[in-house]
């Protein structure tokens, strides 16, 4: 196995040699994603956990001896610049497994929603043009945030194209992939895109990314190519199976229903 393949397998699930990730959604979100062929990425400030935001290290002594007698910026001013810079990105949240009962209850509207299975390669979620591709997007769960100094003094400066760089991986982990331990049940995998290059027009040159508003929030929609959605698992309380079956037949995607196992706490997926 190549090193690249090993890295992928650490972060995302595999079935039949396909890199698969999963998205738990409500019934309303499911229809929006499938009908528009767009997958929404959130701004960091809109993530649902107050502590689940990019965190820039700040010095306990913001006025250093160098700034007292010169024109250099303080540590706090530099940190504020980084706060603003990371705010020009958008985050997509996924998970490794479709059978997590807590995820079904919390993110699939109490089993009224569904789980979308995605081929990460076809969806271009493994592309190096992303600031964090999903194969590098495994979240790290900690009881307390990491307060130690970075390997180098300054945080990374984005290249113009916003591509992933392995030398920035430690910083990217601390800014986008570190979460409180209480969220470990999510087994979350993330992808991060830099949107500042196409923020003015509201869409990327190739049309793959497009900005839209939903419920008072700004989202960035990633266009899903045909075949990116490989399977949709409807919750036990999902209403609208006829519509979903018709969508699956048109797009050659497997449609299943999640039902409770009669003798365990597990879910069974049944093809409809």
Rosetta blueprint (number, residue, H / E / L):
1 X L
2 X L
3 X H
4 X H
5 X H
6 X H
7 X H
8 X H
9 X H
10 X H
11 X H
12 X L
13 X E
14 X E
15 X E
16 X L
17 X L
18 X E
19 X E
20 X E
21 X E
22 X E
23 X E
24 X E
25 X E
26 X L
27 X H
28 X H
29 X H
30 X H
31 X H
32 X H
33 X H
34 X H
35 X H
36 X H
37 X L
38 X E
39 X E
40 X E
41 X E
42 X E
43 X E
44 X H
45 X H
46 X H
47 X L
48 X L
49 X L
50 X L
51 X L
52 X L
53 X L
54 X L
55 X L
56 X L
57 X L
58 X L
59 X L
60 X L
61 X L
62 X L
63 X L
64 X L
65 X H
66 X H
67 X H
68 X H
69 X L
70 X L
71 X L
72 X L
73 X L
74 X L
75 X H
76 X H
77 X H
78 X H
79 X H
80 X H
81 X H
82 X H
83 X H
84 X H
85 X H
86 X H
87 X L
88 X L
89 X E
90 X E
91 X E
92 X E
93 X E
94 X E
95 X E
96 X L
97 X L
98 X L
99 X L
100 X L
101 X H
102 X H
103 X H
104 X H
105 X H
106 X H
107 X H
108 X L
109 X L
110 X L
111 X L
112 X L
113 X L
114 X E
115 X E
116 X E
117 X E
118 X E
119 X E
120 X L
121 X L
122 X L
123 X L
124 X L
125 X L
126 X L
127 X L
128 X L
129 X L
130 X L
131 X L
132 X E
133 X L
134 X H
135 X H
136 X H
137 X L
138 X E
139 X L
140 X E
141 X E
142 X E
143 X L
144 X L
145 X L
146 X L
147 X L
148 X L
149 X L
150 X L
151 X L
152 X L
153 X L
154 X L
155 X L
156 X L
157 X L
158 X L
159 X L
160 X L
161 X L
162 X L
163 X L
164 X L
165 X L
166 X H
167 X H
168 X H
169 X H
170 X H
171 X H
172 X H
173 X H
174 X H
175 X H
176 X H
177 X L
178 X E
179 X E
180 X E
181 X H
182 X H
183 X H
184 X H
185 X H
186 X H
187 X L
188 X E
189 X E
190 X E
191 X E
192 X E
193 X E
194 X E
195 X L
196 X H
197 X H
198 X H
199 X L
200 X L
201 X L
202 X L
203 X E
204 X L
205 X L
206 X L
207 X L
208 X L
209 X E
210 X E
211 X E
212 X E
213 X E
214 X E
215 X L
216 X L
217 X E
218 X E
219 X E
220 X E
221 X E
222 X E
223 X E
224 X L
225 X L
226 X L
227 X L
228 X L
229 X E
230 X E
231 X E
232 X E
233 X E
234 X E
235 X L
236 X L
237 X L
238 X L
239 X L
240 X L
241 X H
242 X H
243 X H
244 X H
245 X H
246 X H
247 X H
248 X H
249 X H
250 X H
251 X H
252 X L
253 X L
254 X E
255 X E
256 X E
257 X E
258 X E
259 X E
260 X E
261 X L
262 X L
263 X L
264 X L
265 X L
266 X L
267 X E
268 X E
269 X E
270 X E
271 X E
272 X L
